[in-house]
Amino acid sequence: MLEESFDTEQEFGGKPDYSPVSWREYFDQMEDVRVGPPDDGDVYRIYKAGHDGPLLVLLHGGGHSALSWAVFTTAIASRVTCRVLAMDLRGHGGTLVRQSDDYSTHTMSSDVANVIGACYGQTPPPIVLIGHGVGGAIAVHTASNMLLPSTVGLVAIDVVEGSATEALHSMQTFLKGRPKSFKSMDHAIEWSIGSGQITNLESARVSMVGQIKRCGVEEAEAMEKASLVEKAGPMEKSSPVTEEVVEHNEESRDQSGEKENVTSEVVYVWRIDLSKSEKYWDGWFRGTSNLFLACNLPKLLLLAGIDRLDRNLTIGQMQGRFMMQVLPPCGHAVQENRPEKVADAVAAFLLRHKFAEARRETGSSNSFTQ
């Protein structure tokens, strides 16, 4: 069902402005962090903001990128003194790794620890792990395995084992129903709003840049055919790219959100083919609720609906083993669709446990259930 529109009143020339916005509007810097051998290591794209206070390590959901935290980053920084590090998980955004088909929780949680180690060495600041969807599961595994000893808190956003595993059954249908390509970045942003994937136009304009990439039409067709052959087997004929729209000699924008001149036919395609990670889907969420409950850290669970709670979390919540807040209905992309509400909840959590100092009155009701 199409989610209620939010912040789509931003207009340009009498209609909504779907042009992309640069990461520079929300973060202080972008870095490519190399992990491993200098000449043959993995490179992880990260975005940073702030210089003091605890380090909020932000982990995005499947198919998204670190830029899904852009608007939230501005919102949380206006409420508490903190540092932010948002990273593109392997296979996503601008991150490039050698074993690009390994999406196991062990590998992905190790990625997080390796990136923090590369950035801060042996003495990182106090860390609060914050993850959405798959990123929430990775945050739980990272905390559970104590990969970052300076971790002081854990925030999971709309990631519940029971509802997540049930939703996996319809994931392939959802992926097949998406356009395979877009004729421009603007059209991709417009689709994200129209489809309800993201309902906050401000967030869509910065975050969609991290979800799709520009490539030539022939390259896109080759990618699609290779994907179809891999899924269907060599005896079945592959079909051409569906819903492909070609852009001729128009201005384009790279992942920075800035304009590039394009002189050949291009389309924009998804940066990651999530269908190829299917064998890992169950492992992302299986046992996550018990791992979350067992983490000996202050914990916050943010949900987009009370119906998402599974049995183990319901019992744990009744026992006061974690804080919980249910946000108004806003779809799965919680931190994008309601960044101010999520920032209020996270700020209240940080202040309650004295992890951070307030910049001003947050106006939060501290309406946690514990």
Phi, psi and omega in degrees: 000138181294126180289157178299133181295143182219125177061028178267013180278355176297124186231155177218117181067032176089359177220163181305142180268110182261013180287146182290156180240142183288149174300336183297341178289344188233331181245158178280324183204157174240136181225151170252112186262122180269132177238127182107197182303142182304323184261355186211039182259177174273147182239123183248129178276127178230157175232136185232152175209149178083161184226350184226164177086185181295158178262117176269113179266114189256123183241121187277172179276172182299131179085346181267202178206178179302334182291349175292347178262004188301305184293322176300320181302314177297319183293315182290325180292336178278349183256319181223158174280117183201168171248150180234136170228110177252128184240147171281120177294161182306138181082354184243156173053229183263008180283137180232120181233159182287312178267074188286351180260007180261103180245029179292153179297326178298312182292317184289324176289326175295324176304314181300313180296321181293321179294316179296321178297319180293329182275325189235000178067214184275353183232066177289159177290171174304133187245136169244116179277127181230120182225148179244132178059235178302321177299327176294319177296319178295321177299318179297315180295321179297316180290318183298322180273004177052044181285338178236092186301338181273008178293128181246344182206161183221129177234122178247129184246114177051046173231108180228129187306310185300305182290328180292315181293327176293321182291337182298334182296332182257005185295315181297322178298318178298315182295321180291335182278351180280153171301144178281334181203167180228152182279343179201165176298321180301318181291327176295317179296317178298319178297318183299324178284313182295327181278344183087003177302315172231136182249359179254110185299321180302316180291319181300323184292335178258327187276330180295337178300328181274353182263334183235162180222156180273139174205164179291156181300316181297321178295318179297318179296318180296319179298316181293317180296318179298320179295318180294319178297318181297322183278324187265339183098161188291340184275347183261132181289139178271152180258160180290168179303130179267153178054035181272130177237131186262140178254125182254117171050039177257165176287141180236171178225141178271193185292345177285348182085006182257158187288142172231149177274131182242128183246001179229170180292128180223158169227171176243128183237165180295139181291330181230138173268093185297335181298333180285348180263011188305323184295346180262349189304310182298320181294334178299322189248339183299123179081002184296322182299314179292323176296318178300313181295327184281343180298123182274062181219155168300133187229146175229132175244121177253130183235151176269002179183140183293337181292349181280346181293134173264179188297313183297319179289326177298315178295315180298321179293320178295332178274359178073031184273353175199162174272150181216143173220132177260121181273160176303152180310123185210011181082176186287327182283065191301309185289343176272317184282329179226061184299325181293318179295318179295319178296321176301313183294315180294319178298317179297321177296314180296320181288321181300321182265008177058033175282334184216164177254145182286141173275325180199180175295123183280340183074007181284144179275356183052038187277061178275151169255127182224000000 
